[in-house]
Amino acid sequence: MVAAAGTFDLPEDDARGAHHPRSLRVPPLLTVGARLAMISPSGPLQGPHELELAVATAESLGWKVQVGQHALRRTGYFAGDDAQRGDDLLAALHDDTIDGIWCLRGGYGAARLLPRLSVELLQRYPKALIGYSDITALHAAWQQAGLVSYHGPTARAPLSDFSRDSLVRALQHGTDSCGAAPEARVVRGGRATGRLVGGNLALVSSLCGTPWAVDFHDAIVVLEDIGEATYRIDRMLTQLRLAGAFEGCAGVAFGQFTDCPDTTDDGTRTIEAIVTELADALHVPTLQGLPFGHISDQWTVPFGASATLDADARTLSVSTVSMSQFHQTHQRARI
């Protein structure tokens, strides 16, 4: 059995955002024997072999798996229609025997399920959420509800030793799942502490102006993307700046921008130039090239948790004191 979710108060300075709850709720650690729902809230799997790999990976971590009814469906570029994908998500949330939700893949479609969610629903049924890319839309909902969620590998992908280690530290041990990134580029030096928010840049920018917009205030903003020409990266960051989204952010942690060409018929502009321009405008510590995004070796980043970005040292360190205190307190209560 796993622990029930717990709540602890955030510092005053972390509670000023309009959509940022005063209390952070931590879903239970997914220790051996935890039961996970595997669902496809976005794009379709390429076949049963991907589901078989996902189940085998979860079982190798000591987890029990319940596969969503429509996990293998395909409707155009969705894993089933909105109703089917939404039904699997809601079934996982309402099932008291399910401890966490591991999304099988990204793609596109998770944002279309947001109308079926509410802050009250997520707070009533707190579950650990795992995934990245298009799953950013669901992370945004968890963040609105003040729940920690986990920007990490999707279940269908082979799990490298690096990714497995970070995933286990985040979800089974409740320890720092990030750390040093010696290959990262120091864009702007300095040190900042704040809660972790963000995800895939295309999704974060698309949620701007909606009730599910990600609140950057007092936060370390985590961003990554794939397959976007650099002028589109520029456009999305400009949209967020014009909307005032970056006002009051503590720092920016850029992950990998995979397969993002910097040359068009009209000229060339690099990711490095675009990121530097943003950091100079914001005057906050900024790192680029951290190990998260569409890569084999990636950190599992606990959104909602407090972390310190030390740009000069090239580190992102997750503060696990409050979460560890909760889990230790619960374990003592069980004995």
Number of C-alpha atoms within 10 A of each C-alpha: 11 15 17 14 20 18 15 14 13 18 10 8 11 18 16 13 15 9 17 20 18 17 17 22 26 24 25 25 23 25 18 15 15 21 22 26 24 29 26 34 34 29 25 24 21 11 11 11 11 18 21 11 16 24 21 17 18 17 16 11 17 15 20 18 21 16 18 19 15 19 24 20 18 17 11 10 13 20 25 22 18 17 12 18 27 24 18 20 22 17 15 24 22 15 11 11 14 20 30 26 22 24 26 29 27 23 18 19 23 23 20 15 19 16 10 13 15 15 14 9 14 20 16 12 18 26 29 25 25 27 24 27 25 24 29 27 27 22 29 27 22 27 27 23 24 25 31 25 31 25 28 27 31 21 25 23 15 15 19 12 12 13 22 20 16 23 27 18 17 24 22 16 16 21 18 19 23 23 17 14 17 12 11 20 17 19 24 22 18 17 19 21 20 24 23 28 31 28 31 23 24 20 24 24 20 16 18 17 12 8 13 23 21 27 23 25 24 23 26 29 24 24 23 26 22 19 13 17 18 23 19 14 24 19 13 18 21 15 15 19 15 11 13 12 19 21 15 15 21 25 31 30 25 25 24 20 25 14 13 18 17 16 13 11 5 6 7 11 16 17 18 13 13 17 21 18 13 20 19 13 10 19 14 22 25 31 30 26 20 26 24 28 28 20 15 16 18 26 27 29 28 28 26 27 25 23 23 20 27 21 26 16 15 23 20 25 18 25 19 17 12 17 23 14 12 18 21 12 12 16 12 8 8 8 5
